Amino acid sequence: MTARTIRQVIPAMETSDGAGVRIKRSLGQSQAARMDPYLMLDEFGSDQAADYIAGFPAHPHRGFETVTYMIEGHMLHEDHLGNRGNLKNGGVQWMTAGRGIIHSEMPQQEEGMMRGFQLWLNLPAAEKMKAAGYRDIQPGDIPELELNGSTIKLIAGSLEIDGQQHQGAVSGGTTKPLYLDIELAANGELSLPVASELNAMVYVYEGSAAVAGSDLRKSAATVLDDGDSVTLQGGPGGARLLLIAGKPINEPIVQYGPFVMNSREEIEQALQDYRDGRLTA
């Protein structure tokens, strides 16, 4: 197996989105700061209600998927299809915007910690106009593995460990997404297979860690080089980090806010459809 090393580090920058929710954005802070097939990664986390209380009122999307992972807190999702989903500690919402969806994500708490991530996963041209939909994944439906003193939550994708296949809560898809939340033991080491056809990155959000012996920067998307495995080392106090991978689409990307298509003409059509009330038709 060939261990992946560090190719690029994209430190998260503080910004705001929605109705003023404070976030840290790594992937997606510029057009150059992407990792095909992923478009954006936002980290949100605060115990100050003013940083999140305004939430994300109704807004449209087309052409990609959003994955919201709630580590702490309570967020309510509603969309034009009539779906309602409550995201609480440890839950995940996997939403396919497809040809169009209008949804809102609003905090259901007025105090306390709200903490989590939102990831944008691109769709290939052949799937951008498919029907919208979503699924709520409860914490108990996310498989966990204990390995060398560390804990792995398999949100999406699969891992083969010692000849045994372990499947995540979400599987399949053209881009073969792999999404793991890993709690590394103090001074522990963990080597995981990640297929060579996938692009891969890690994001440390607690503690300290290294990949293939090189220290990782906290709150940064660390894009990894080619290889077929990832070797992680936990620092003296351990670490929590995301390991995210996916098969690149290798298609043109034209983005205008919440619309991600392959050409300017398709973006103009999305805008016209939204103005005319046909985005979700």
N, C-alpha and C positions, 0 to 999 in steps of 0.2 A: 504494500500500500504506500502511496505517496502522500505525505502530509502537506496540507496547504499552508502557505505562509502569507504574510500581509502584503497586499498590493496597494491599497489606498485607504486612507483614514479620512472620514468626513465628520468632523466635529458637529454636534447638534448646535443650532443657533436658536436663541430665544425669540419667539414671535407670538402672534395671536391669530386665532381663526374663529369662525362662527361669529357669535355676538360678543367677542372679546375674550374667549377662553385662552389662557396663557399656556403655551406649549413649547417643547423643544423639538425642532425639526432637523433631522439629519438628511436622509434621502429626500429629495424633492425640493430642497432649498434653492436649487437652480436646475436648469435643464441638464447641466453636466453632472449633477449630483444624483445619479440614478444607478440602479443595478438591475438590468434587464433580467426578469420581467417585472421587477418592482419599481414603482414610481415614487413612493413617498413612505416615510416612517416618522410618525409623531409620537413623542412621549409626553404624557400629561401627568402632573402630580403636584398636589398642593393640599394643605389643610386649611387654607384661607378661602372661604366661600366666594369672595370677590373675584378669585382667579378662575372660577368655573361656573358660577351660578347661572350666568346668562345662557350657557349651553349653545346648542347648534340648532336654531329654529329651522323650519322647513326650507329645504334647498334641493336642487336637482342634481342628478349624475347621469352620465352615459359613457359606456365603452370600457368599463373595468369593474373590479371587485374591491370592496372594502372589508377589512378584517379588524374588528375591534375586540381587544383583549382587556378585560377589566380586572385589575389586580385587587384594588380596594375601591369601594364605593357602590353607587346605585345609579344607573342611567336607564331611562325609558326610551325605546325606539318606537316610532310610529311611521307608517308609510302610506302612500296613496292606494295600495292594494288592500288596506284594512288590517295589515299586520301590526301587532303590538308585541314587543318583547322587552322583558326586564333583564338588564345586565347587572349582575351583582358579583361579589368577590369571587374571582376565579373563572367567571363565565366568558364566553366568546360569542360574538355575532359575526357570521360570514354572510355578507350581502353581495349579490350579483346585480349590479346596476343594469347590465345589458343594454337594451335599446333605450331604457329610460326609467328612472324612479325618482320620486320626490319624497323625501323623508326628513324627519327631525330626530335629534338625539338630545334629550333634556335631562339634567340632573334631578334626581328625586330625593335630594338631601339639601339641607340648608346649613349644615356644619359638618365638620369632620374631614377626613382624608378622602380625596378622590384621586385615583392613580391607575394608569394603564397605558395602552398603546393603540394607535390606529395605523394600519398598514394598507397601502394601495397596491393591488396586484393587477397588472395590465391583462387585457384579453386580446387574443389574436384577431386579425381583421374578420375572419370567418365567424367569430363568436360575438363580436361587439354589438350586434343587433338582435341577440337572442332575448327571450323573455326574462324579465326581472324576477328576482326571488331572493329569499334569505332563509337562514336557519339560525336558531338560537341553540347554543351548545352549553349545557349545564356543566358546572365543575366536575360533578361525579361521572360525566360521560367522557372526560378527557383522561385517557390511559396514562398511568405513571410507571416509570421504571426506576428501580434502585440499582445502581451500578457503581462499584468501587467507592461506596460511601456517598455518592452524589445522587440527586434525584432529577429525573427527566420527565417533563410533561410533554406528551406527544399531541400537540394541537392539530398538526397536519402532516401527511406523509408517512413514511415507514422507516424503520431501522432494523437491520439484520445484526443481531448480537449472538455470537457463538452458534451460528447456524439457525437461529430461531428468528422468525419475522415478527416484528411488533408493529401493529397498525395504529395510526393516529385517529383522532376523532373525525377528521376530514381526509378523504383519499381520492385519488384519481385526478383528472384535470389535465388539459393539454400542457400546462406549464409545470406539472408535477411538483407542486409546492411542498416544501418541508419547513415546518415552523415548530421549533422546540423552545420551551422555557426550562432552563437548566439551573439547578442550584448546586454549585460546586462545593465539595467539602474543603475545609481549610487544608491547604498544601496538597490537595488531592489532584490526581491526574485522570483524564478521561479521553479516550480516543474513540471517535465515532466515524462510521463510514458515511461518506457523502458522495454520491455518484459523480463521476468526472464530467458528465454532460450538464451538470447544474452549476450555475453561479451561486456563490455562497458568501455570507457575511456574518459577523457576530456583533452584538451590542450589549456592553456591560452596563447594568443599571444599579447594581449594588456591589460593594466590596471591590476587590481587585483580582485580576486574572491575566493569564498570558496565553498566547496561541503559538505552538511550536517553539516555545522558549522566549518569544518576544512579548513584552508587556503590552497590554491593551489599554487604550484610553477610555475612561468612563464617559458615558453619554456621547458616544460617537459610533457611527456605522463604519465598521472595519471590514472592508471588502477584501476577500481572500483570493490568492492566486489559484491556478489550476492544481488539481490533485484529486485524490479519491478518498481522503480522510481528513478529519480535523482533530488535532490533539490540543486539549485545553488543560491548563494548570491553574488551580485555585491559589489565591494569595493566602497570607497568614490567617485572615478572617473569613476565608471562603469568598464566594461571589454568587450573584444571580445575573444571568445573561440570556439573551435570545440568540439562537442559531437559526438563521433563515436562509433558505436556498430555493432555487427554481430554475427551470429550463428556459433559456433565453428564447424570445420570440423572433428577434432580428428583423423587425419591421419598423418603418418610419413611425415616429410619435409626434403628433401635433396636439398640444394641450391648450385649452383655454379654460382656466378655472376648473370647474367640476366636470368638464367634458374632455375625454381623451380619445382621439380618433387617429386616423392615418393620413389625413390630408386636410388642408385648409377648407376645401369645399365641404367636407363632412362636418367640420366644426360649424361652418356657416349654416348648414342644414340643421344641426342640433339646436343652434340658437333660434332659428326660425321656427322649428318645431316647438320649442319651449314657449316662445312668444304666442304661437297660435294654439297652444294647449294640446299639441299632438305628440309631445315628447314621450308620453306614456301610453299612447294609443296602440 
